[in-house]
Amino acid sequence: MTLLVCCTANFFWRKGRAVFTPDLSQSGVAGLMRRRVIEPLMGTEYSLHYVSEPLEALTDADEVLVSNALMPLLPVNTV
């Protein structure tokens, strides 16, 4: 089992055709990999939402992904 801590990673979760990522207005870095995930969503059937949600919001996600500049986009198997 691998434990992944996201204090230095971007994360995204999807519920249907809605994709969510944390709002970075209070902290965080809008880096290259985050932008590389967000930009291809523009103009598609997916809607992107910048949110401030508790961890429990991930429990009913269809998909959760993490990434940063040093690792590829990785799926999260367990929250």
N, C-alpha and C positions, 0 to 999 in steps of 0.2 A: 504494500500500500504506500502511495506517495501522498505526503501532506503538502499542500500548496498554500502559501500565505500570500495574500494579494496586497501587501503594503507597498510594493513597488511594481505593480502591474495594473493594467487597465482591465476592466471586466465589462462584459455585455451579457444580457440575457434576453431571450426571445420568448414571447408568448403569442402563438399564432403568427400574424404578420406584423406585430409590434415588437420593436427592438428597443431595449432600455439600456442606458449607461448612466453612471453617476454624474450629477451636476458638479462641475468643478469650480463653481464660483467662490466657494469658501476655502478650498484646498485642492491639491492635485496638480498634475501637469498634463496639458493637452499635447501629447507628443506625437511623433511620427506614426507609430503603429496604431494608435487610436484613430488618427486621421485616415490611415489606410483601410481601416474597417468602416469608418463612417462614410467616406466619400462615395464608395460604390453603391451604398444604399440610396443615395439621392436619385430621384427619378425612377424608382422601382415601386413595386406594390407594397414594400415594407415602409412602415412609419417609424421614425426615430424619435425617442423621448429621452430628454435629459432630466433625471429625477433625483430626489433625495428620499430614498426608501430604506426601511429597516431590512436587515438580513432576511427576515421572514418572507420578503417579497420574492426571494429566489426559490422558495419551496414549491411553488406551482409553475415554475418556468418550464417551457418545453426544451430549452437548451441554455446552457451557461458556458461562456467562453472567457478565457483570460489571455493576455498577451503583453509583451513589452518589447523594447528594441533589441533585447538579447535572446528572446525566445519566440518561436512561432505562435500562431493562434492555437491554443490548446483547449480541448473540451474539459469541463469539470464533471466528474462522474458522481460525486457525492457532495452535498452541502451540509 
